[in-house]
Amino acid sequence: MKDKRGIYYYPELQEKNLKMYVRKNGNDIEFRMWDSKDPKVWENHIWLDVATLKKAADIYSNHPNYKGRSPLHLYDLQIAQQLIIEEEAMEAVRELCP
């Protein structure tokens, strides 16, 4: 899916207010979260690459107050890659058929 912020997917299918935006930056895929219930999420959640997300998840899961599952499940690399491939294909079509 795509809107004015870019391409995105719903990381939690039951939570349509939460969107995960994805983009390609060089060879990296980056993620940024948006929440319609809390606009500050977009402001505070910068674009993050997969390596940074994995480091943060390790720190989070090793924290003494850790409970539950890692937030890493929100960042789906396979979905992000597929969305980017599809968007690049659509851009190529738009260039051929203006």
N, C-alpha and C positions, 0 to 999 in steps of 0.2 A: 504494500500500500504506500501511497505517497500523498503528502500534503505540503503546505508552504514551508515546513521545517525540513522536509526531506523524506527519505524512505524509512519505513518503520514496520514493526510487528508488535503484537501484543504479547509481552513476556508472561503474563498471567491471563489466560483466556477468559476467566470470569471477571476480570478487572479491566473493563474497556476504558477507564479513565487513565490507565497507565500505558504509555507507549515507549518502546525502545527504538530509538533512531540509530541508523547505521550509515557509515560512509567508508569509503576507501581513501586512505591517506598514504600515498606511495605504495608500498607493499603491505601495509598494515590495514586491518579493519578496525574501525573505532566505533564505540557505542556511546550513546548519551540518552539519559532517561528524561521523560516528560510526564507530568501528572496533572490532569485537569483540575484535581482537587487541591493541588498545592503548587502554584506557579514557581515557588522558590526552588523546587526540585531542579527545574531546567537551569536556573541561574547557578545553583550550587553544584550541579552534576556536570562537570566538564566532559569533553570528549576523551574517552579512555580506550587504550589499545588492550589487546588480549593479555600481553605479558604483564601489564600493570594490574589488570583485573585478577590475574592468578596470584600475584604477589599479595594483593590486598586480601584475597580470600584465604590465603595461608595465614596471614596475620590475624584475620578475624577468627578463623577456626581454632587458633592456638591461644586466643585470649581467655583468661580465666573465667570470665563471665559469659562465654559462648554457650548459647542454647539454640537448638534447632538446626536447620540446614543452612548451608552457606548461601549467600545471595548470588553466587556464581551461576546458579541455575537460570537466572534472569537473562544472562548474556549467552545467546545461542549462536555460536559461530557458524554452524551449518545453515541456519536460516538466514543469517546476515550475508553469507557468501552467495546464497541463491538469490536473495533480493537484489544484491549488487549486480550479479550476472544478468538478471532480468531487466534491470534499469539500464544497464549499458546496451543491451540488445534493443530496447525501446528507443534509446537515444540514437542509435545507428539507423533505425527505421525512420525516425523523425527527420534525420538528415537527408535520407534518400527520398522521402515523400513529404516535402514541406507543406 
